[in-house]
Amino acid sequence: MKLLKFNLVFIPVLLLCFGAIGYVTEQALVESAREHVEQNARIIMEAALSSRTYTTKQVAPLLQQKNFKLQTAVAELRKTIEEVPKSIDQNVPNDLRAGVKRGFLLGQQHALSALEDFLNSIKGKSDELLDTEFHPQSVPAFAATEIFGYLREKFPNYFYKEATLNPTNPRDRATDWETDIVNQFRGDTAHHEMSAARDTPNGVSLFLARPITVNNVSCLECHSTADKAPVEMIKLYGTANGFDWKLNDIIGAQVVSVPLAVPLQAAQAAFINLLWWFIGAFLVILFVANIMVLALARVKR
């Protein structure tokens, strides 16, 4: 009878303790999985920022240096062309015979004719040497997106986008939920990072977002008005989008999306495995406690 009373009290208390421990443990495992995914998202974000920095500090200056050298060479070529004689030198030495003088003048005439033909053939060609083409690869946002595109070939469920409200490249246009994120950043400029879970066709994903701010005057060289933008960029993307940006405006958000399904499944599997240990511990503790109660009851007798 005493054993029954003991179990009626001890079993609920033990179940309550193990239930509380199980709940806390499950929450800890899920939170740990989420933190792990969020850390991966931050690493991806920093990798994208690094590729942006590399493009800004190394690729773009390299193209500018190349173009400067070409401009210098073209200027020297034009200067040389201007210095080329345009008429026959009539100052023939007086001690030359008439036949030699005629040959000298005729030689000059032929040389000038050949030179004139050469100059006509290269006329306007010097401008073709200049690199006036617009290279999207030198744009930090384009470079970061392209680099991550190669990563997605192996990890298709990982996602990176520079979601922009008014982008130059249509592929960067923000979707509805990305627009909401950008507007939240615009409404609270002190908020520099946002993360949350969302359902996707491929399962639950965690996204990490940071605002894109026009913090450099050089951005406005291409994005202030269409008439100030590079002609080659206009040819590539048109004049409908990517303009009227203002300095210090938040025009978009960098968004990294990382799948949560696999880490959550791993956390769930770890919890189930741990749950079996809890059940085993519960049974062992219950068995030992009952043995001790019986032993104590016999001693009292």
C-alpha positions in Angstrom: 0.0 0.0 0.0 2.9 2.4 0.9 4.6 1.5 -2.4 1.4 2.4 -4.3 1.1 5.7 -2.5 4.8 6.4 -3.2 4.4 5.8 -6.9 1.2 7.9 -7.1 3.3 10.8 -5.9 6.7 10.0 -7.3 5.7 9.1 -10.9 3.9 12.4 -11.7 6.7 14.4 -10.1 9.3 12.4 -12.1 7.3 12.8 -15.3 6.9 16.5 -14.7 10.7 16.9 -14.2 11.6 14.9 -17.3 8.9 16.7 -19.3 10.3 20.1 -18.3 13.9 18.9 -19.1 12.7 17.5 -22.4 11.0 20.8 -23.4 14.0 22.9 -22.5 16.3 20.5 -24.3 14.2 20.5 -27.4 14.0 24.3 -27.5 17.8 24.5 -26.9 18.4 22.1 -29.8 16.1 24.0 -32.2 17.7 27.4 -31.1 21.1 25.9 -31.6 20.2 24.8 -35.1 18.8 28.2 -35.9 21.9 30.0 -34.6 24.0 27.7 -36.7 22.0 28.5 -39.9 22.1 32.2 -39.0 25.8 32.0 -38.7 26.1 30.4 -42.1 23.9 33.2 -43.5 26.2 35.8 -42.0 29.3 34.0 -43.5 27.5 34.1 -46.9 26.7 37.7 -46.5 30.2 38.6 -45.6 31.5 36.6 -48.6 29.2 38.7 -50.8 30.4 41.9 -49.2 34.0 40.8 -49.7 33.4 40.2 -53.4 31.8 43.7 -53.6 34.9 45.2 -51.9 37.2 43.3 -54.2 35.4 44.5 -57.3 35.4 48.1 -56.0 39.0 48.2 -54.9 40.7 46.0 -57.6 38.6 45.3 -60.7 37.2 48.8 -61.3 40.5 50.6 -60.8 42.2 48.1 -63.1 39.8 49.0 -65.9 40.2 52.7 -65.2 44.0 52.3 -65.4 43.7 50.4 -68.6 41.5 53.0 -70.1 43.8 55.8 -69.0 46.8 54.1 -70.7 44.7 53.8 -73.9 43.7 57.5 -73.7 47.3 58.5 -73.3 48.4 56.4 -76.3 45.6 57.8 -78.4 46.6 61.3 -77.4 50.2 60.7 -78.4 49.1 59.2 -81.7 47.0 62.2 -82.5 49.9 64.5 -81.6 52.2 62.6 -83.9 49.7 62.8 -86.8 49.4 66.6 -86.3 53.2 66.9 -86.5 53.5 65.0 -89.8 54.4 67.4 -92.7 51.5 68.3 -94.9 53.3 69.8 -97.9 56.5 69.3 -99.9 59.7 71.0 -98.5 60.7 73.4 -101.2 64.1 74.1 -99.6 66.2 72.0 -101.9 69.9 72.5 -101.6 71.2 74.7 -104.5 74.2 72.6 -105.3 72.0 69.7 -106.6 71.6 69.2 -110.2 68.2 69.8 -111.8 67.5 66.1 -112.3 68.4 65.3 -108.8 66.2 68.2 -107.5 63.3 66.9 -109.6 63.9 63.4 -108.1 64.1 64.8 -104.6 60.8 66.7 -105.0 59.1 63.7 -106.7 60.3 61.4 -103.9 58.8 63.8 -101.3 55.5 63.9 -103.3 55.3 60.1 -103.3 56.2 59.9 -99.6 53.5 62.5 -98.8 50.9 60.7 -100.9 51.7 57.4 -99.2 51.6 59.1 -95.8 48.3 60.8 -96.7 46.8 57.4 -97.7 48.0 56.0 -94.4 46.5 58.8 -92.4 43.2 58.5 -94.2 43.2 54.8 -93.4 43.6 55.3 -89.7 41.4 58.4 -89.5 38.9 57.9 -86.7 40.5 54.6 -85.8 42.2 56.0 -82.7 38.8 56.4 -81.1 38.2 52.7 -81.6 41.2 51.9 -79.4 39.4 53.5 -76.4 37.5 51.1 -74.1 34.1 52.9 -74.0 32.2 49.7 -73.4 30.2 49.3 -70.2 31.4 46.3 -68.2 28.7 45.1 -65.7 31.4 42.8 -64.2 33.0 46.0 -62.7 29.7 46.7 -60.8 29.9 45.3 -57.2 26.3 44.2 -57.0 26.6 42.4 -60.4 29.8 40.7 -59.3 28.5 39.5 -56.0 25.3 38.1 -57.6 27.3 36.3 -60.4 29.7 34.8 -57.9 26.9 33.4 -55.8 25.2 32.1 -58.9 28.2 29.7 -59.3 27.7 28.6 -55.6 24.0 27.8 -56.2 25.0 25.3 -58.9 26.1 23.0 -56.0 23.8 24.4 -53.3 20.5 25.3 -55.1 18.6 25.9 -51.9 20.9 28.7 -50.8 20.0 32.1 -52.1 21.5 35.6 -52.4 20.0 38.6 -53.9 20.5 42.4 -53.9 16.8 43.1 -53.9 16.3 46.6 -55.2 13.1 48.7 -55.5 14.3 50.5 -58.7 17.1 48.3 -60.1 19.1 48.8 -63.3 19.1 45.1 -64.0 15.6 43.6 -63.9 16.7 40.4 -62.2 17.4 42.5 -59.1 13.9 43.8 -58.7 12.5 43.1 -55.2 9.6 40.7 -54.9 6.6 41.5 -52.6 8.1 40.1 -49.4 11.5 41.6 -50.2 9.9 44.9 -50.8 8.4 44.7 -47.3 11.9 44.2 -45.9 13.3 47.2 -47.8 10.4 49.4 -46.6 11.0 48.3 -43.0 14.6 49.4 -43.3 13.5 52.7 -44.9 11.0 53.2 -42.0 13.7 52.5 -39.4 17.1 53.6 -40.6 18.7 52.7 -37.3 17.9 49.0 -38.0 20.9 47.5 -39.8 20.0 43.8 -39.9 16.9 41.6 -39.9 16.4 37.8 -39.8 13.4 35.6 -39.7 12.1 32.2 -40.9 9.7 31.9 -43.9 8.0 29.1 -45.8 9.3 28.4 -49.3 8.4 25.8 -51.9 11.6 23.9 -50.8 10.7 24.1 -47.1 11.4 26.5 -44.2 14.3 28.9 -44.8 15.9 31.5 -42.7 16.7 34.8 -44.3 19.2 37.4 -43.2 18.8 40.9 -44.7 20.8 44.2 -44.5 20.0 47.5 -46.1 21.6 48.8 -49.3 22.3 52.5 -49.0 23.6 54.9 -51.6 26.6 56.0 -49.5 29.0 56.9 -52.3 28.8 59.8 -54.7 30.3 57.5 -57.4 27.0 55.5 -57.5 25.2 58.6 -58.7 27.4 58.8 -61.8 25.3 56.0 -63.2 22.1 56.2 -61.3 21.2 59.9 -60.9 19.6 60.7 -64.3 19.7 58.8 -67.6 21.5 61.6 -69.4 24.5 61.3 -67.1 24.7 57.5 -67.3 27.3 55.8 -69.5 26.0 55.4 -73.1 26.9 51.8 -73.2 24.9 51.1 -70.0 21.9 52.8 -71.5 22.2 50.5 -74.6 22.4 47.5 -72.3 19.6 48.3 -69.8 17.6 51.2 -71.2 16.4 54.3 -69.5 13.3 53.0 -67.7 14.9 51.8 -64.5 17.8 52.4 -62.1 17.7 56.2 -61.9 16.7 59.0 -59.6 18.7 57.5 -56.8 19.6 60.0 -54.0 22.6 60.0 -51.7 22.0 58.2 -48.4 18.8 56.7 -49.7 18.0 53.0 -48.8 17.3 51.6 -52.3 17.2 47.9 -51.5 18.4 45.1 -49.3 21.0 42.3 -49.4 19.1 39.1 -48.7 20.6 35.8 -47.9 18.3 32.8 -47.6 19.5 29.5 -46.1 17.4 26.3 -45.7 16.4 25.4 -42.2 14.9 22.0 -42.9 18.0 19.9 -42.7 19.3 21.5 -39.4 15.9 21.2 -37.9 15.6 17.6 -38.9 19.0 16.9 -37.3 17.9 18.7 -34.1 14.7 16.7 -34.1 16.6 13.4 -34.6 19.0 14.4 -31.8 16.0 15.2 -29.5 14.3 11.8 -30.3 17.5 10.0 -29.5 17.8 12.0 -26.3 14.2 11.2 -25.5 14.9 7.5 -25.5 17.7 8.1 -23.0 15.2 10.0 -20.9 12.7 7.2 -21.0 15.5 4.7 -20.0 16.6 7.0 -17.2 13.0 7.4 -16.0 12.5 3.6 -15.9 15.8 3.0 -14.1 15.1 5.8 -11.5 11.6 4.4 -11.0 12.8 0.9 -10.6 15.6 1.9 -8.1 13.3 4.1 -6.1 10.7 1.3 -5.8 13.5 -1.1 -4.7 14.7 1.4 -2.1 11.1 2.0 -0.8 10.6 -1.8 -0.4 14.0 -2.2 1.3 13.2 0.6 3.7 9.8 -0.9 4.4 11.3 -4.3 5.3 13.9 -2.6 7.6 11.2 -0.9 9.6 9.5 -4.2 10.1 
